[in-house]
Amino acid sequence: MLLDLIKERKSVREYQDKKIPNEDLKKILQAGYLAPSWMNSQPWKFILVENQETKDLLCELSSNQPHVKNASALIVCIADKNGWSKEEFGEVLKKRGMNEAGIEKIFSIPMFYPVLLGDNTVLMRSVEQVTYAISYMMLEAKELKVDSCIIGALQNEATVIKNEELVKKVNERLNLSKDDVIITIITLGYAKEETKTEKQRKDYNKVVYYEKVGQNISF
């Protein structure tokens, strides 16, 4: 069951020196590719990284977290702000069967078209969409017995840029455009040793409510 898979998945930071089969990597990437997004906007890009020099560079970008460079593979998850451009988003809407009048209406409503609300909103909505794909990829990895960890502590437009030269070097290495923002790196590999740790979560009744905050679910 999917819920069992969710319960079993945990962050792993120490990996065996063992390559992940290409077929499994492809399945993990396909899970992200097929993830849902609002109106199928898909404002994302995913870069599979196995080259050690690139992993070392991304490790430096991520405050030198060792599991970034020691993972078998990385998936760099990018918010593509250009995915909201009239050209790209318009093409997606056309494929949904919308006519020109309908598309123009979408482009006139700030709730539907974040470009009207400025660059920060575009980034925020892009990050929102990317998170769905990240979850799908990590669950598919677990299904394939591949362990993973989310790397969110890195230098980007959503957090902080301490070393502009390093960020520029990474962007050039990955051939990123000015509209591409690295949001998360997923580390992938096989755990060095099996650990039995129970998920630590807030009290269920402090997170999940029925109809309104403060009213707990009785079932």
N, C-alpha and C positions, 0 to 999 in steps of 0.2 A: 504493500500500500504506500501511496505517496506520503501520507502523514508519518509513517514509520521511517521513510527515507529522510524526511525533514528532521525528525527526532535524532537520527543517527549522525547527521552531518555535523561536523565540528571543525573549527579552525586548526590547521596543522602547520607547524612552522619548521619542522625538521624532516628532511626528505632523503630517501635513498638515492644513490647515484644510478638511476634507472630511467631509461627513456620511455616516454608514453607513446604507444603505437599511433601512427598517423591516423588510422581509422577512428580511434577514440578521440583524438584531438578534433577531427572533422565533425564528429557527432556533438562534441561540446560546443563548438563554434556554431553549428547549425541550430542548436537550442537557443542561442542568443539571437541568431538571425530570424528565427521564427517567433520570438517573443512578441507580446502585444505592445502597441503604442497608441497614443491618442490619435484617432482618425488615420491610423496606419502611417503616421508621420515619420517614424524610424529615424530620428535625428541622432544617429550614432554611427560609430565605426569601431571595429575590433581588430587589433593587430596581434597576431600570434608571434611570440618572440622565443627563440631557442638559442640564438647567438650569445655567447658568453660575454663578449664586450658590451653588447647592448644591455644585457641583464645587469652587468656591473654599473653601467651608466644609470639605469633606472633605479638601482639600489641606492646610488648616491642621491638621486632625486627624492627618494623615499626615506630620508634621514638615516641612511645606511642600515636599514633593517636587513639582517643577513639572509633571511629566507627569500628575499627577492632575487639575490644572485645565486642562491643555492637550489632554487626550484628547478625542476626538470624543464618547465616551460612557463611562460607568462602570457596572459591575455591583457593587453592594454586596452582599457575601455574608454572610449572617447565620446564626449558630447560634441556633436557636429551642429554648430549654430547655423550653418548654411542650410541645414535640412529644413529650416523654416522659411527660406527665401521663396519668393513667388514662383520662381522657376522650378525649384525642386518640390516644394510642397504642392504647388499647382499641378505638377505632373502626377503626384500621388492621388490628388483629388480627382483628376481626370480618369485615372484607372479605376476609381470607385464608381465611375459612371456619372459624375456631376457635370452639369453643363456650365458654360462660361458665366452665366448670370449667378448660378449657385456658388461658384468659386469666388467670384467677386464679392458676394455677400459675406462669405467666410472671411475674406481679407479685410472687411470693414468692421468686424466685431472683435474688440480687444480680448474677450474671453476665449475666442477661438483662434485668434492670430496674435501671439505674444509679441511679435515684432512691433506692434503698435504701442506697446508698453515699455519699450526700451531694451537695451542689451542685457541688463541684469535679469529681467524677466525671461528673456530668451534663454539665457544660461540656466536659470532655475527650472524652467519647463523641460529643457533638454536633459538636465540631470535627473529629473523625475522619470523620464522615459527610460534612460539608460539603466536605472536601478532594476527595472523589470527584467531586462535582458541578463543582467549580472546574476540575479537569483536563478533564472532558468539555466544558465551555464553551470553554476555551482551544483545545482541539483542533478543535472545530467552527469557531471563529473562524478558525483557520489554514486550514482547508479552504475557507473563504469568502474567503481572501486578506485577512483582517482581522488586523492585528497586535495584540499585547497585552503586558501586564506585570502581574505579581502584586505587589500592595502589602500587605505584612504588617507593616511598621513603622508602626503606628498605635496610638493610645491606646484600649485596651480592657481588659476584665477579665482577659484572658489574658496581657497584657504589663504595662502600667503606665498609670495615669491621672494625668497631671501637672496637667491643667486640667479640673477637674470641671465648671466652668461651660461650657467648650467642648463637652465630652461631652454635657452636658444639652441644649445648643443643637442639636447634631447629632441627638440622639435625638428631640427635639421636631420638628425639620425633617423627619425621616424617619418620624415617627409610630411610633416603636419602643416596645414595652412593656418592663417590667422584666426579662422573660425573654429579650429579644432582645439578642444580643451581636454586634457587627460583628467578623468574623474576618479578612476579606480584602476588598480592593477590586481588581477587575480593570479595568485601563485598556484601552480599545479605540480603534483608529484605524488609519490608513494611514501607514506609515513615510515620513518625509521623504525618506530616501534608502536605497537597498538596500545593505546591508553583508554582506559574506561573512566571517563569523566561525565558526570551528569550535567546537563545544560543548566546554567544559572540564569534564571529569569525573575523579573519582578513578580509579586503576587498576582495571580490570574485575575482576581477581583479588583485589582488596582489598575488594570489595563483594559479588561473586556467588560462591557456594560450592555444592558438591555434597554433600548429605546432612548435612554438619556444617561449622561454621566452621573454616577452615584447610585444607579439602580442595577444591581448585579443580576446576572443570569442564574436562574434556579435549576437549570438542567445541565 
